[in-house]
Amino acid sequence: MIAIALIFGLKIEQADVSTAFLYGKLLEANFMRFPPGFVERGPNGEELVCRLIHSIYGLHQSARAWYKCLKDYLVENGFKVCLSDPCVLVKVDPETKEVIIVLIYVNDLLLMCNSSKMMAELKEVFKKRFEIKDLGPAQFILGIQLERFEEAIWLGQPLYAREILEEMDMWNKVESLPNGKESEIPMETRPTPMSVSWIHDDSSPLLDLNEKKRYTSVVMKLSYLATQSRPDISFSVNILATHLQSPNKSDWNALIRVLRYVRGTYDLGILFQRSSSGLIMVTNEANSLSDPEYMPQAFADASYAEEVGRKSRSGYLMMMCGGIVTWYSKKQSTVAQSSTEAEYYSLSEVVKEALWMRSLLAELNILISKPITVHQDNQSTMAIAMNPINHQRVKHMDVRVHFLRHHLEHKHIELVYCPTENMIADILTKALPPQSHRHLCGLMGLRSLADLQNESAWNATDGYHIGKQLSNK
């Protein structure tokens, strides 16, 4: 949605609803004892209880009751709930035909529209029903920092990364880091082409209880970082998270390696860019994303038989405006019998993501007039997807993965060969050597905020540099 706001030049502001859960009305019968000091008695001396009419903090139903209250109110005021994402609501201004978008995350609201006048009117709609805090132009969204430039938006979590490093005493002095330096890559590269990148050592001594708690805490915090703004560490954190039950010393050393990498790249974030000719989002005619600069693009890759149990790993990502918008790194549930089959499973996953994105954009009245390009680096996989003559080799595969042939025939997607060295999704399936890692980070739109502001905080190679200084808006 941030990328869409950039393409169409929408204003992005924030609001926060105070005591949001108290607005929800309960449909179920919920009873609560009186607090100490306020006990009420019945005519026979029995203790009475309260029946809750509205939700309060601490109830399982409170979040749902609050969402229903907010949704019903917005629908009454002309908004429509998107089926592709129920937390995205859209309204068309009846006079100007311009679009207003509201994004909901519990009580945090992200408001998008074309003009300051529309934004002020939208906030007045909320103030008539709720007590809200007007936070002005968006700067921090769920802990994600937003920086606007003339024709670009940067999203990152440098402060959150710093908090993690400070917790591990790895922030103040680089000299205090293991080996006395930062790391160029988050995980060791594989010693041979057919073996895993980092090997969990079962013979390594287990961590004690306090170390285990610390390991779990840091991995979970890194997981939030990896899923929100740092796809470059997604694979490494995913691997570390598989050993939360009984981590040992080798897992701890691998975690330190990731933290050394984060220390050197703490201010990396996702940069979305557009040309000076931005589009205008209106509804008197369909908005089209036919321009290749704005069209969503997908990349899918897989590593073959490198996981525990000889399973493979799928990795895919979606790009818009030169930046990554969604990404996925997960061990496949079945054992693939060839690298082609592993790639095919990954390809089917990214097609589902592309179809969902088409659906969401359509509900925002943004039509994709051309097929979404899906990049793939395995020619055999592309041949199977586009030509069913290889039936003998794939008839054992689940029918559900063959649905991509249907969407290829109907021109919803198109497969394009991508050389392995430019396959961005490769970074989500395995550990890579420094040069390849930096190259793919640059291709997915990861940029250092200090570099963008021309205040380099990290001695990075050209792979992390934007190549020009952007001016703050």
N, C-alpha and C positions, 0 to 999 in steps of 0.2 A: 504493500500500500504506500510505503514511502517512495518507492520507485515510480508508482503511478502519479503520486502528488508532484514529483519532480517533472515528469513528462508533461503534465497538463498545467503546471504552474500554480498548483493549489496552495493556499495558505494552510499551515499546520499549527494548530494551537492545542493546549491541554486544559483540562478541567478535572477537578476531583470532587466527588460527592461526599460530603461530611456525614458520618454515622449512616452509611448507606443501608446496612442490613435492617435498620429500624423501620424502613419504609415498606418492607415486604409484608404482605398479608398472608397468613398461614391458611392453607386449605385443610390441613389435618388437625386433629385434636391433640394438642400438646399441653401437658400440665407441669407445673413447677411449684416446688415448696417456697414458702415465703422466706426471705432472708432473715437471719437472726435479728431479733429485736422487733420484728414486724409480724409476729405470729398472730393469726386470727383464729378465733374459736367459733364453732357452731353453737346452736341452742342447747345441745347436750354436752358441750365441752369438747367435742371432737375437733381435731386440727383441720383447718381448711387449707386448700391449695388453690393456686392461680391457674386459670385456663388462659393460655397465650393467644391473643388475637393477631398480633403482629410478631414478626420474627425478631429475634435478638441474637447477639453475638454468641457463638458457641453451639448453636443448633445445626444439625446436619442439613436441614432444609433451607437455612437462611440464604445461602448464595443463590439457590434456584428461585426462592421467593423474591429476592431483590431483582434478579434478572427479569422475571416476569413482570414485576411492577414497572421497571424502566422500559422494557420492550412495549408493554401495552400503552404506556403514556406516549412514547414516540410514534407508535402506529396511529394513535388518535390524532397526532399532529402531522400526518401525511408521510411518515417514513415507511419503508418497506424492508422487511428482514430478508437478507440474502440466504437462499437455501444452501449455497456452497459453504457459507460460514455464518452461523446465526449471530455472531458478535459483530457483524458488519451490517449497518443499516444505511439505506440510501433514500434521499428525498430529492425530487425535482422541483425547483422553484417555478410556480405556475406562470410568473410574468417573464422572467429572463430565460427560463428553460435551462438554467445552470444547475449543477449537481452539488448536493450537500452530502457528505459522508461522515458517519459517526462510528468510531471503533470503540468497543467496550472491553475492558479487562477488569472484572469485578467492579470497583468504584472509580477506576481510572478511565477517563474519556479522552480520546484523541479526535479532534474535530478538523475536518478538511472541507474547504469551499473556495470559491474563486475570489471573493472580495471581502474587504473589511466590514462592509455594511452587512453582508450576509452572515458573517461570523458574529457580529454583535447581536443580530436578530436571533441567531441560533442559541446564543448564551442566555438571552432573555427567556426563550422557551423553557430552558432548564430551570431558571431561577423562579419561574412561576410555580413550580412543583417541588423542587428540591433545593436544599441549601448547598451551594457549590462554591468551591474555591477556584477562581479564575487564575490559572497559572501562566497565561500569556503564550507567546510562541514556544513551541516544544523545544526543550533543551535536554531533558532526561526522560526516557520512556522505559519504565521498569528497570531502571539502573543502566540503561543503554544511552550513552551520550550522543546527541545529535548536533552536528556542526553544519551550518549552511554556508555555501560559497555562491558565487555569482551563477554558475551553471552546474552546481554539484551539491550533493549531500553526503556527509560522512557519518557512519554509525560505528561506534566502538565502545569498549568498556575498560579504558585505561585505569580508572580509579578502582574498579573492582579487581582488576588484575594486580594492582599494587597492594590492595588489602590482603589478597591471598599470599603474596610474596612476603609482606610484613609479618603475617602470621607464622611463616616458616623462617623468619630471620634471614631472608635472602634479598632484601631490597636496598638497604643503606649502602653497603659496600660490595662492589663486584668482587673484590679480593676475598670476601668471605664465602663466596660460592665454591662448591666442590670443583677441584681442578683450577680454581682461581680465575674462571672465565665463564662467559655465557656460552650457550650452545647454538649452533647454526641450525640444527634440526631437532624436533621433539623426541625422536626415538632412533635407536641404532638402525642403520640400514642392514639389509639382509646380507649375510656373508657369501651366499651363493645364490644364483638365480632361482633355484627350486626349493629354498628353505625360507622359513619365516624371518622377519626382520629382527625381532627381539624374542628370546626364548625364556619362558618362565621356568626357573630352575626349581624343581620339586625338592631337591636335596638341600636347598638353602634354609637356614633356621627361620622359624616363624617369628613374627613380631610379637612383643609382649602386648598386654591389654591396652596400655596407654598409647603405644605406637600404632596399634591397630585403629584406635579411635581417631588418632590424628591422620592416619592414612585415609580412612573412610571420609573424614570431614573434608580434606583437601581435594580428594578425587571428585566428590559430589559438587564442590564449588567449581572445580575446573570443568565439570560436566555442564554447568549452567553457562560458563564462558564459551565452551565449545559449541553449544547448541544455539546461542544467541548471536554471536558476532565473530567467532574464531573457528571457521571450518578447518583451518590448517592443523588444529590439534584434535579434531574429532576422532580420527582413527586411533591415535595414541591413548586418548582418554577412554575410549570405548574398550580397548584392550586392558587397560589398568582396572576398569570397573568390573571386569569378569573375575577378578581375584579379591573382591571385597570380603568374602566369607573367611578366608584364611590367608591373608597376605604374608609374604615372607621378605627376607632381606633383599632378594633380587627384584621383587616388585617395588620395594622402597627406593632402590637405586634407579629404577626406570622412572619412578615418579619425580625424583630429583632432577633427572635429565629433562623431563618436560618442563619443570619449573625454571631450570636454567635457560631453556628456550624462551619461555614466557618473559623472563627477566630482560632478555635482549630485544623482545618484540612487543613489549607491554602495550604500546600505543598503536598497534595495528588495528585497522578497522575496515569496514566495507565502504567503498566509494562508488556512488552512483553519479553518472555524468550524462548530460544531454548537450545537444548543439544549441546554438543561440536561438534557433527557430523552434521554440516550444509549441506544443499543441494547446488548443483551448477546449476544455471539456464542457460540452453542451449536449442537450438531448433533442433538439429539433431535427437532428440527423445523427446517424450512428457515427460514433468516434471509431476510427480505424487505426490499427497499429501496423499498417503495411510497411512502414519505414523500417528497413533492416536494423537501424540503430536502436529502435525501441522494441522490436519483436522479441518475445521470450525465446530463449534457446536452451536446449537440454543437452547434458553430457552424461553418459552412462558407461561404467566400467566394472570389472570384477577381477578379483585375484583368485586363482584356481588352487583349491585343496591346500591352503596354507593355514587354516584354522584347526583347532582341536577337533579330532574326529574326522580329519581330512575334508572338512567342509570348506566352502568358498565364501568370499565376502563380496557383497554388493555395495556399490557406491554410485550415487548419482547426484546431480545438482541442476538447478535452474538459474538462468542468468537473465537480467534485464538491465538496461542502461549501463552496461559494462560492469555490473556488480552482481554478486551471488545473492539470491533471494531465498531459496530453499535448498537444503542438502540432506543427505542420508548416507549413513555408513552402518551396515549391519551384517552379521553372519547369516548366511542363508540357512533355511530350515531343513533342506534336503541336501544330500551328497550329490554333486554334479559329477557326471562320468567323463566330462571333457571340459576344456576351457571354453569351447563354443557354447556348451550348455550353460555354464556358469554365467557367461556374458548375456545369454538369452534371458535368463531369469532377471538379471539386473535391468535389462532393456525393458522387460514387461513392467517393472516397478516404476521406471521413469515415465513410461507412457501414461500410467494412471495419474501421476503427478501433473503431467502436461494437460491431460483432459480436465482435471480439476481446475487448473489455472484458466483454461479456456472458459469453463463454466462460470467461474467467479467474475472474470472480466466481462462476460456477456451480461451478467446481472448488473454490472456497473455501466451498461450500454457501451462497452468498448468491444468492438468486433475485431477479431483476428481474421483478416481476409485471406491469409495464406496459411498453409500447413506450418505447424511448429517444427522447427528443425531439431532433430535428435542426432547428436554426434556419437559415433561408435567407431572404435578402432579395430574391431574384429570383423574381417571380411566374410568369414564363414557364417557368423551370426547374422550379418546383414543378408546373406544369400538365403538362409533358412527363413528369415522373416518376410522377405519379398518374393520368394519362390517356393511353393510347397512341394516341389519334386523330391526333396530330401526326406521323404516321409519315414523311411526305414531307420534313419538315425535319430529321429526325434519323436517317434510314436509313443515312447514310454513316458514322455514328459506330460505334466498335468495340462489338461485342456485349457485351464484358466490363463496360462501364459500365452496361448495362441490368439488371444483376442486382439493383440497388436496388429495382426495381419488384417483384421477387419478395419481398423482405423487407418492403416496404410492405404487400403483400397479406397476408402472414403475421403482421402486427402486431409485427414485431421492432423496427421504428422507426416514427416518425410525423414528418411534415414540418409545421413551424409557421412561419408568416411572421414575420420579425423586421425592424423598420424599420432602414434603413441606418445611422442614427445610433447604434443599439445593437448593430450587428453586430460582435461582438468580434473575429472573425477578420479584419476589415478591416485591423487593425494588422499582420497577417502578410503582406499582399499589396502594400502601398504605404506611402509616407511620408505622414503626416497632419499637419495644422496643430496647434499646441500644445493648443488647447482639446479637440479631438477625441481627440488622443493621450492626454491626461490622463484624459478620461472613460472611454475603453476600458481603460486600465490599471487604473482603479478597478473596472470591471466584471469583469475577469479575476482579481481578488483580489490585485493587487500592492499591498503596503503597506510603508511605511518602518518599520524596526525601532525607530528612535528615536521615531517618532510613537506606536507601540504602547506604548512605555515612558514616554511623555509627556516625552521629551527631544528635541524636534525638532532634528535636525541639518541640516535642509535647508528652506529657505523655499518649501515646495510649496504649490500651490493645493489646494482642498478635494478635488480628484479623487484625491489620494493619501492622504487621511486616513481612518481607520477611523471616526471620529466619537465614539469613547469610548476611555478608557484601559483596557487589559486588564491584569489582575494576574498576575504570574508565579506558577506553581504551586509 
